[in-house]
Amino acid sequence: MVVATPAPIIRGVGEKLPPAIELPVIDLSMVDKSELSKLIVKACENSGFFKVINHGVSEEVISKMEEESLNFFGKTVPEKLQAGPANPFGYGCKNIGFNGDMGEVEYLLLNTNPLSISQRSQTISGDPKMFSSAVSGYIEAVRRVACELLDLMAEGLGVPDTSVFSRMIKTVDSDSILRLNHYPAMPIHDMSPSYSRVGFGEHSDPQILTLLRSNDVGGLQISLNDGVWVPISPDPTAFCVNVGDLLQVMTNGRFVSVRHRALTNSYKPRMSMAYFAAPPLEETITVLPEMVSPPVKPSLYRPFTWAEYKKAAYSLRLGDSRLKLFRKQVDGEIA
């Protein structure tokens, strides 16, 4: 296990963190799907983040996954290390990335392929069958929600092929992953409550879409245009959804992949389960033709494979910008 230096302490603006904001709420039970798709597109354009309610993922499926997660993180460190170092899949602690990125977090990273889950369950749980069943059931349910959202996005954008996004994550060789995060309570003595430690540092998600489920402990923050970090109110009844880098590229910048981070809580542990929807490694990512209207709106990004983008992401520090490496050059300048 990597022994890390203490994570940096973050001071809120004016000694106090800004008040939490409420994200746009998307109700998937809406009857008018045309209006629903418009609301989703608006949320992706304006904030890059939104909450989803009435998503159809049963409480039983969620509870089983949460129980297995808590059981795992409740083990001793030697027991958790039997899951293997997170390189890339397995257990990790404090060392978030390969380039010295640190945070007060421990996590379990899993490939969503059923065979991979079954095999890795042998070293993760004392009851591999139960763990594998809980993980597979949860992934199947959240992937269904992700596909529904992506199809509604395509419809709202006026793309004729409404499965243009979702089919990338439906395929068996999808590179989607599930990340279980546990942020222990980090008491900070003799300091203002406005001080917090970084649990997971500033970053954008490189994949297509992220579906996040967390407990009732706050910590998630997003960076607004003016650079202010704003807390997101926790809501264990909803999924928090955010646009990934690939979706920003495919929509030619119309959707926004927003930078975010997670802070620890001084009194309560925080746990989250993040499903990162990603295409196969060799999938070519291009700007959709419907998102281009030269010369008013030329294509901003060059085509690349997910493998190429993923390699670039891993070669950089967590907070570094990746998208600018794939922007098109126009007359010697970045488009």
N, C-alpha and C positions, 0 to 999 in steps of 0.2 A: 504494500500500500504506500502511496506517495505521501510523504509528510510535507504539508504545505505551510507556508507562512500565513499568519492571520489574514483573513480577507479584509479589504479596505472598508473603512467606516464611511458611510454616506451621510452627509448633513442635509437636511431639508432646506428649501429656500426660506430665508428669513428665520432660521432656527426651527421652522415647522414645515412638515410636509404639506403640500397642497391637499385640499379635500378630495376624497375619492369621487370619481365620476361614474355615471351609469352609462354603459354601452348601449347601442341600439339593440332592441330585443326582437328577434325573429321567431315568430310562432309558426312552426311547420304544420300546424293543423288548419291553417287558413284555407278556406274553400277556394278563394280566388287566386289561383296559382300565378296568373299574370301579374297581379298586384304584388304577390309575394316575391316573385323574381325581381321586380323593380325595387322593392325594399332591400333585398340582399345586395343588389348592384350598388345602390346608394350607400349602404354601409361599407362596402368594400372600397368605394371611391373616397368617402369622407374620413373614415377612421381606420380602415384596414382591420378592425376588430369588431365583433358583435357577439351577442349571446343568443343561444338557440334553446327554445323551450318547446315542450310537446314534441320531442324528437323521436319518440317511439322506442328508445332504449330502456328496457325494463329495469326497475329498481333491483330486481334479483340479480341480473347480469352485472350491474354496477357494484352491488354489495359484495358479490363473490370476488370480483377483481380487487376491490378495496381490502377485503379480508386477507386475501393472499398476499397483497402488497405489505400490509401491516405485519403479517406473520414473518415475511422475509426480513423487513427492516428491524424487526424486534430480535433477530438473532445476534449472536456474538460476531465480532469482526472476523475471526477465523472461519466461522461457518459461512458468512456471506462471501468471503473470498473464494470459497469452493465453487461459486458460480463462474469463476474465471475473471481475469482482468478485462475491463471494457476496451477491447482492442480488436474490432470496435464493439463487440457485443459482450455483455456480462456486467459485473459489478464495478462501480467506480466510486471514489470518495475524494472530494475536494478538488482533485485535478480534473477540470471540466474538459479541456482540450489537449492538443498535443504541443501547444506553444506557450506553456506557462500560465494558462488561464486558470485562475483559482476561484473557489467559492465555497461557502459553508453548506454543502449539499452532498448527499450520497444518492446514488441512483442505480437502477438496473435497466440496461438497454437490451431490447429484444428485437430480432428480425420477425416480421409478421408471417413469414412462411410457416405453414403448419408443421412441416417436418422439422424445421429448425427449432420451433417451440417445443415439440415433443422431446427432441434430443437434449436440449438445454435444461428442460425441467428436471432431468435426472440429477443434476448437480445443484439445483436451486431449492427444491422442496423435498420434505420427507414423504410427501404424497404426490409424486410426479404426475399421476393421472389427474388428480383434482386440480393441481396448478395449471396443467396444460389445458384442461377443459375450461377453466375460468378465463384464462388468457385468450384462447381461441374464440370463446363465446363473446368476449368483450370486443375483440378486434373485428369480428364479423359484424357486430351491431354498429360500431362507430364507423366502420367503412361504408356501411349502407347509408348512414346519415351523410357522410362526406360526399358520396356519389350523388345523393339527392340534391345537396347544396350546389355541387358543381354543375349539375344539369340545369338547375334553376338559374345559376349565374350565366351559363351559355345562352339560355333562353332570353334572359334580361338584356344581354348584350346584342341580341339579334343575330346570333350565330346559327345558321341553318342546321348544322350537325350538333345537336345539344349534348351529345355524349363525347364531344371532343376532349374534354378534361377528364371525365370520370373513367373512360376506358383505359386510361394510363394506370389507374390504381386497381382496376378490376383484374388485370392479367396476373397470372400465377407468378411471373417473375418481377412483379412490382418490388421496388426497393423501399417500401414503406416500413416504418419502425414504430415501436411502442417504447416510450421512456417513462419509467416510474421514478418519481423524484421524492426524496424525503429531506426536509429542511428542519433539523433539530432546533428547538428553542435556544436562543443565544442571549442569555441575560447580559446586559451591559451595565455594570455598576457605576454609580456616581456620574451618570451622564444624562443629558436631556432625553426624553422619549423620542425626540426627532432624529436621534442617531440610530442607524441600523447597519447591519453588516450585509454585504452582498451575498446572496445565496447562489444566484446564477447571473453572471454578468451581462452587460448590454450586448444585444445581438438582434439580427433578424433571422427568421427561419428560412433555410435555403430551399425547402421542398415546395410542393404545390399549395397545400393547405394543412393547417394544424387544428385538431380538436382537443381541447384541454378540459379535464375534469379535476376539480380540486375540492378540498374540504372547506370548512367555514372560516379558515384563517387567511387573512389578507397577506399580500406580499407582491403580487403582480403589479407592475407599473409599465406604462407606455410613454414613449417620448413624442411629444407634440411638435408641431412645426417651429415653435419658438424655443425649443430645446428644454422645456420644463418637463420633469418627470411627474406623471400623474398616476396616483394609485387607482386600481380597478377594484370596485367592491366585490368581495367574494360571494359566490352564489352556488352552493352545492346542488341546487336543483336544476342547473342549466349547464350546457357546454359553452365554453368560451372558444370562439372560432377566430382564427386570424389568417390573413393572406400571406402566402410564402413568396419567396423571390421568383420562383418559376412562374407563378400566376401573374406577378407584376410584368414579367417579360412577355408572356403570351398575350396579355391585354395591352401591350405597348405602353405601359405606365399608367393606364387608366385605373387599375387597382393598385393599392399601395401596400407594400410589405413594410410594416411599421416596426421600428426598433423597440425592444422591450427588455425587461430584466425582472428578476425576482429578489426580494429582500427577505431576510429572516425576521421572525417575530421574537420579541424578548421573552414572551411568556408561554407561547404555545407552539408545538411543532406543526409544520405545514406539509401536507402531502398532495402531490398532483400526479395525474396520469395523462400523458400527452401522446396522441396518435398523430404521426407525421406522414401525410399522404404523399407518396413519391412515385415517379414513373420507373420503368426498368432502366438499368444503367445505360443501355445503348439507345434509349429513346432520344430522338432529336427534338430539341426545344426551339420553336420558332414563333415569331410574332404572328398571330392569326391575321389572315388577309383582311378580314372585316374590321380590324383595328387600325388599318393603314389607309390614309387618304392623301397621297402626295399631291402637290408639295406642301399642303397645309399640315398634315400629320404623317411624316415619313416614319419608316421603321427605325426604332431607336436601338435595337439590339441585333447582333449577328446571330445566326444559328449556332447551336452547340449541343452536345449530348449532356445528359444528366451526369454521366461519369466524369466528363470534363469539368463541369461546374462543381461537382462534389469534390474533386481533387483540388480545385482552386480554393474551395471553402476550407478544407482541412489544412491547406498550406499557410493559411493566414491566421492571425489571432482572432479570438472570438468576436471582438468588437469592430474588426476591420470591414470596410465596404468591399463586397465581392462583385456586385452588379456593374460597377464602373469598368471592370476588366472586360466586360462583354458588350459594352456600348459600341455602336458603330462609329467609325471615323468618317467625317465628311469634310473634304478639303483641308485635311490635316488637323481638324478639330473634332472633339467629341460631339456627336449629335445630341 
